[in-house]
Amino acid sequence: MSITQQVQSLAEMLRDPALLRLKNLVGGIWTAAASERRHPVINPSTGCVIAEVPYSEAQDAHAAVTAAHAAFPAWSAMQPAERATLLKRWRDLIVENKDDLGTILAWEQGKPIKEAIGEVVYGASFVEWFAEEGKRIYGDVIPSPAANKRIVVIKQPVGVVGLITPWNFPSAMITRKAGPSLAAGCTVVLKPAEHTPLSALALGELALRAGIPPGVFNVVVTGDPAPIGDALTFDPRVRKISFTGSTRVGKLLMAQCAQSVKKVSLELGGNAAFIVFDDADLDSAVAGLMAVKFRNAGQTCISANRIYVHRKVYEEFAAKLTVALGGLVSGNPLDPAVSQGPLINRPALAKVDRLVSDAVQRGATVLAGGKPHALGGLFYEPTILTRVPPDAQMWHEEIFGPIVPLASFDSEDEVVASVNNTPYGLANYFYSRDIGRAWRVAERLESGMVGVNESWLSTEVAPFGGVKESGIGREGSKYGILDYVETKYVCFGGI
């Protein structure tokens, strides 16, 4: 099937084919890139090219920055309630079109359709939340030490913001960043992941329909992220970068932003641990691990990567987990019965297979799965490995795949030390019915988020982010909008 036929096939699946946009959005206009090169979008479940989008370069990013810079004065001067009205319209349109947006997401990313639609609705919650939070960016009046002076503190938007988002949540990671940016009065240039540009462009279409003014929300897509990243980090008109992705790239962007002292928000790599103590409710722990490990085929930054089970319950937990694994169904993401889609690309599949082979060579035992799926392509079998030794590579790298490595432990101090022995600190989870231990371990774990008898952490009302090499800043909650404002001190004299 030709690319034109593939595009037509996808468009015919949508109730609103106009959501399938294949150009950049700059200054409110759908425009081609300066180069005639095109970038293919590949459906990871079939390997087929389903669309082509612009292969944008630095000059395209600069054009988008110019549009955002020109739109900033009027947008930042708009009353917060007016911005909130427009953002709520955007949110409503996202929810109204959730089935189409979910279909686009499933096609380009491979996420099962139920998960894809769920992500779209989850992403819309950030737009609604920050539409309201934008009306609550409070300042202060500080008592002055001098009788003839008054001290006031106000919050103002930082300016043009560059957003760089990942492929694993191509809708929600955009709204989680764009929501607070726009609500605070900033204008945006979005560079989505090269694997998943269609979801971003569809959100841009809905932003226009919502009445968000031209130049406030710009989208630049490409097959090579480096020139766009360089353009955004080195352009002095961009005053903040918000990035979700690998720690390696985050460090590079942070160094580049230092040249013009930009604000940065970085949500980077993780190496989350999942601890099952001997007093845990094992059925609840199994259900929690299944949810956090196999969502998006394990391709999430807060996916459980290292599973530690107390020696007393190790065998029982492994047996229950194996039974639960049998309920997973791999296949076409558009099939509602499917719970496991493909990995994103060939290198991702090779990495997962390499990590499993390394663990086995070092003494781990395959309890279930352990190889590429019989479906072929980019599918990998949901896998359980037991007695994974501490020197296995998967203990020290993000797996980003449907692999559960199990290890045993004997004491609380031992497992906490093992969990904290990593440069990362995004999320950790543990299951225990001891209330004293719950407080004690939650405080001792070195991560920005901790799930206690709970593995679902993501919500618009709570601060999402990490410590150590897992990032800087928080997204969501009342704290999430503070990264998009500057604090200004105003002193009135002559009173």
N, C-alpha and C positions, 0 to 999 in steps of 0.2 A: 504494500500500500504506500503511495507517495505521501510526502509531507502534507501536501494540500488536502489529500483525502483523509489523513489522520486528523488534521485540524478540523475538517468538516465533520468527521465522526465524533470528535469531542464536543463540538458546538451543538450537534444534534442531540446530545445527551443532556444539554442544559435547557432549563425553562427560559432562561434569558441569555441567548448566545452573545449578546453585547458585553457580557462580563469577561469574555475571552479576548483580552487585549494583547497585542503583540508589538507595541511600541513603547518608548519611554514616555513618562508623563513629566513635562517640564513647563512650568508657568501656566498650568491649566490646559496645555495643548498636548495631544498625542503626537509625538514626533520621532522620526528616525534618528539613528545615531549619525555622527559625522562620517564614520566609516561605513562602507557598504557590506562589511562582513556581517554574518549572522551566526548566532549561537544556537545549537540544537538543544531542545529540552527532551529528555529521554524518560520514558515510563519504565521505572526499574522492575516492574513485575513482568514486562514483556520484552524489554530491551529495544522497543521501537521508538523512533523519533516522533514525537507527537506535535511538535511545534518548533518554530524558529523565532528568536527574539533578537533585538539589536546586540551587537558586540561592541558595547560602548567603551570609550577610552577617556583619558583625562579631560579632554576638552568638553566632552559631554557632561562630565561631573561638574566642571567649572560653570557651564551654562546653567545647570540646575542650582548651583550655589548662588549664581547671579540672580536667578528668579526668586530664590528663597530670601536673599538679602534685601531685594526690592520689596518683597511682601511683608517683611518683618515690622516696619514701623506701624502700618495700619493694623496688622493682626495683634501686635503687642499692646496697642492703644485701645483695642476693643474691650468692652466691659466683660469681666469673667462670665457673667450670666449669658451674654450673647454668644461667647465661645461655647459655653456649655450647651446651649440650644442646638448649635450646629453639630457638636460632637454627639449629642443624643440622637439626632437624625441619622448620623453615620452609624451609630450603634444599631438603631432600629432597622436600617437597610441591611446591615450585616446579618442580623438574625432572620429577617424576612427571606434572605437569599442563602441561608445556611446550607440547603441541600445542594445548590449549584456550587457554592464555594467548597463544600466538602468533596464534591465530585472532582473538581479541578485539583484540589489538594491530593486526593487519593491517586489520581492519574500521574501527577508529576513527582510525588514523594513516595508512594507505595503504602501509605498508612491505610489500614482497614477502614471502610467507609464509616462505620459507627464511630470509631476513634476520630476520623477526620472531621465529621460533623460536630462531634463533641469539642474538638479543638476550636472550631470556628465560634461556637457559642461561648466557650471559655474565653477566647480572645475578645469577644464583644463585651464581656463583663469589665475588662480593663478600660474600655472607652467610656462606659457608663460611670464607672467608679471615679475616674479622673475628671470627667465632666463636672462632677459634684465637688471633688477635691480642689479644682481650680478656683472655686468660690470661697475656699477656706485657706488661702495662703496668707496667714496672719503675720503682722509685724508687731512691734512693741513700742511703748512709750516708757522710757527709762528715767527715773528720778535723777535730776541733775544736781551735781555738787555745787553749782553756782545758781544764785537766785534769779539771775537775768538770762538764763539759758534753758532751753528745752531740748531733750534728746529723743529722736524718733528713729526707729529702725523699720525699713520697708524691704519687701522682697520684689525683685524684678527679673523678668526672663533673661536667660543667658544670651540669647541671640539665635543664630542659625545652628542647628544641630544635625550632625551626620549620624545616621543610624545604619549599622551593619548587622544584618541578621542571618541566622543559620538555616540550614535546610531541614532540620529534624522537626521544627515547629514553624512552618513557613507562614502561618497566619497569626498565631498567638504571640510570637516573639515580635512581630511588627506592632501590634496594638499595645502590647505591654510597654513598648518604648514610645510609640507615637502618641498614645493617650496622654501621658504626663507632659510630653514635650508641647503638644498643641494646647492642652489645658493651661499650662503655665504661660502661654503667650509666645512660645518659640515657633519658628518655622523649620521645616524638615527637608533633608535630602536623604532618601532611603536607597541603600544598595542591598537588595536581597541576595541570598545565596544563588550561585550560578546554576545549581541543580533545580531550584524551585522559584523561578521568577513569576510564574503565572498567577499564583495566589496574591503576590504583592501588587501586580498590575490590576487584578480584579478589585482589590481593596482601594486602589487609587481611583478606579471608575466609580465606586460607591461614594468615595469622599467628594468627588465632583458633584454627584447627584445630591449629596447632602447639603451642598451649598458652601462647602469650605472654599474660601477664595483662591483664585489662581496663584500659584507660587508658594502657597502655605505648605502643601504636601506634594513633594516631587519624588518620582521613582526613576532610578537609572539602573538598567540591567546590563549584564555583560557575561562573557565567558571567562574573563581573566580579572579577578578581583583586585590584584595588586595596583594597577594604575588608578583605579577609582579610590582605593584606600589611600594611596599617596596624595591624590588630589584633595581629598577631604581633610587629611591630617595636616598638610602643609599650607592650605589656604587660610590666611589669617581671618577671613570673614566667617569661617566656621569656628564657633566658640566652644563647642563640646562634641565629643564622640561617645556614642553608646554602642558597645560591641558585645555580642554573644558568640562565643566560638572557642577555639583552642587556646590554651595558655601560651603556646609559642607565638601565635599571631597576636594575641592580646599584648604580650610584652613588646612586640615590634611596634604596634600602634601606639602604645603608651610612650615609647621612646620618641616616636615621630611627633606626637602631640606635645612633648616637652619643648620642642623648638619654638612654639608660640604659646606655651603654658596654657593649653586647653584643659578644660575640665574633662574628666573621663569617667564613664561607668563601664565596668568590665565584668561580665559574667562568663567565667572561664571553665577550664576542665575540672572534673570531679573524680573522686575515687571512693564513692560512698560505701560504707560498711553497713551490714545488717546483722545484728547480734540477737541470738535467741538464748536467753538464760534458762536455767533448769526449772524455774518456776513459771515459765511462760505458758500461756494458752497456745498450745501447738497448732490447733486448727486455725486460730486467728492469725498466728505468725505465718503459716503457710499461705493463707489467703492474702496477707499483706505483701509477702515476698512475690507471689505470682503477679500481683497488680503492679508493683514497682519495678519488677525485673523484666516483664514481657510486654509492657506497654511500648508500642512502636518498635517491636522486635528488639527491645533492649537499647534502642538508640535514643536515649535521653541523658541529659547531663546529671540528673539525680538518680539514675538507675543504680540499684544495688550492685556493687562490683565485687565486694569481698564479704562472704557470708560465714560468720563464726557461730557455731552451735555448741552449747555446753556438752561435754562428753557424756553426761548422764542421759541426755535426750537425743543425742546425735543420730543414732540408728533409727529411732522412731520418727524423728523429723524428716530424715532422708526418705523413708518409706512413704510417708504421707505426701511429701513433695512430688515423688515419682508418680503417684496416683493422680495428683492434680495436673501434672504435666500432660497426662494423657487426654485431657479435655481441650487442649489447644488445637486449633485447626489452621493449617497454612494453605494459602491459595490466592486467588484473584481478589485484590483488595475491594473491588466493587461488589463482591458477594457478601451479603449481610451475615452469613454464617461464619465467615473467616475472621479469626482473631490474630493471625500472624501473617504479616506481609513480608516482602523481600528486604534485604539490606539495600543501601542507597546506590552502591556502585561496586565494581569489581575489586578495587583496592580494599574496600570495607570487608568484603567476603574473604579475601585473602588474609587480612589481618586476623579475623576471628578464627579461621582455620589454623593459622600459625600459632595463635595463643593456645588453642586446644592441643595441638600437636606438642608444643613445648611442655605443657603441664603433664601430659601423658608420658613423655620421655623422661620427666623428672620424678615419676612415680604415682601420679594421679590415676584414678580409676574412672572409666566412663560408666556411669550408672544409667544414663539415657542419652540418646542422640549421639553427638560427637562428630558429625560429618555434614557436608553439604547435602541439602534436601534432595530427595528423588524427583522433585518438581523441576530441578535444574535451575538455570539462570542464577539469580542472586539470592535464592532462598537457602537458609541454613536451618538444620534441625534444632528445635529447642533442646538444650543440653544440660545435664547435671553431671558434674565431676566431683568425686569424693576424695577426701584426704589429699587435697592439693597442697603441696609443700610451699613454705614461705618464700623460696627462691624462684618460684614459677613467675614468668613474666606477667601473667594476667593479674597478679597481686599489685603490680606497680604501674600498669597502664590502664587507661579507660578501655574496657572491652568493647562497648558500643555494639553489642550483639546479644542474642538470646542464650547466654551461657551463665549457668549458676555454679560457681566454684565453692565447695564446702570445706571448711576446716574446723577442727574441734579446739576447745579451750577448757581450762579447769577453774580459773579464778577471775573475779572482776578486775583486779589490778592488771592481770596478764592481758586480758582482751582489750581493755582501754588503752594500754600501752601499744598494743599491736595496731589498733585502729588509728591512733594518733601518729603513728610512724609513717607519715606521708607528707609531701609538700602541699597536698591539696586539703581543702576544708570547705566543701560546698554543703553536703548533707550527710547525715548518718541516721540510722534507725536502730531501735532495739525494742525487744518485747520482754516484759517482766511484770509480775503482779505484786511486786514488793514496792510499796510507795516510797520508802526511804531510798531504795536503790534507784527508783525512777528519777528522783530529784538529783541524787548524787551523780549518777552517770550522765544525765543530760547536761549538767554543769561542767563535767570533766571532759566531755568530747569536744575536740577542737574543730568545730564546723559552724557555719552561719545558720544552719537549720538542723533540727533534731526531731525525728518522729518517735514518740513514745507510744508503743502499741498502736501505731498508725503509720501508714506508708504514703498517704495522699497528702502532700504538702502544698501543692500549687493552688493558690486562690488569690483573687484580686485584693483581698482585705489584709493579707499578711505580707511582711517584708521578705522578698526572695533574694538571696545572694550569699556569697561565701567569704571565707577568710583565707589567710595565707595566699597561695598561688591560685586560688579559685576565684579571685576577683576583688573588685572595689565597688562599693555602692550597693543600693538595694532597689528592687523593682516591686511595684505593688504597694498597697497600704498607704497610710498618710506619709510615710517616709519616702515613698517613691518619687513624689513630685519635687522634693527638696533638692534633688540633684540637677534640676532644670531651672533653678533660680539663683540669683546672686543676692547676698545680704548687703544692703546699703545703709550706712549710718548717716543721718542728717542732723546737724546741730543748728538750732535756731538761737541766735543771739539778739541782744538789744530788747529783751522782753520788759 
